[in-house]
Amino acid sequence: MLSVVSARYARALADVVTAPGSGVDPALALSQLRSIEAVVADSQTLRTALGSPAVSPSRKRAVMRRLLEPMKVHEKVRNFIFVIVDHRRIHELGSIVDGFEVLLDQRLGFIAADVRSAHALSDAQKVSLGAQLSRLSGKKAKLKFSTDPALIAGVVAHVGSTVYDGSVRGQLENLRTKLGAK
């Protein structure tokens, strides 16, 4: 769940990145933020130092600058990281990045779709399914795939609040409902 504070930071970053003439590719900014999130998540020592009131903000910025330099992070992304470090919100970085991704998708005309299939789909099947879901939703579908053997066969796609169930399990449940109603 996105907190009010995380949503505010995510919205501010999305405003900066999507502003005309910002000079930042939104997809690159998201990728860089995910990389930073991974670096911070992988180091308990770093998280402790960045969250500690005993470490000065200038020292925290210096540590982050040294970490971000080899990553070639865009200046606006780096400055955003400095802001959340200065305001002791680094523990909310994952939530902020998730909120930022959702806002970017909305602003750029994408819709998230979670697709579960009984077996791994081929690349051609993924492309075809993406095209069909984009057509049905009226927006470019951004798909996340997972497998669920309990489906027996077929696919279930969650696009926003709509569920498209093309699984054998779903068809069997529909049949059971119809037979039980008579």
Secondary structure, 3 states (H helix, E strand, C coil): CCCHHHHHHHHHHHHHHHCCCCCCCHHHHHHHHHHHHHHHHCCHHHHHHHHCCCCCHHHHHHHHHHHHHHHCCCHHHHHHHHHHHHCCCHHHHHHHHHHHHHHHHHHHCEEEEEEEECCCCCHHHHHHHHHHHHHHHCCEEEEEEEECHHHCCCEEEEECCEEEECCHHHHHHHHHHHHHHC
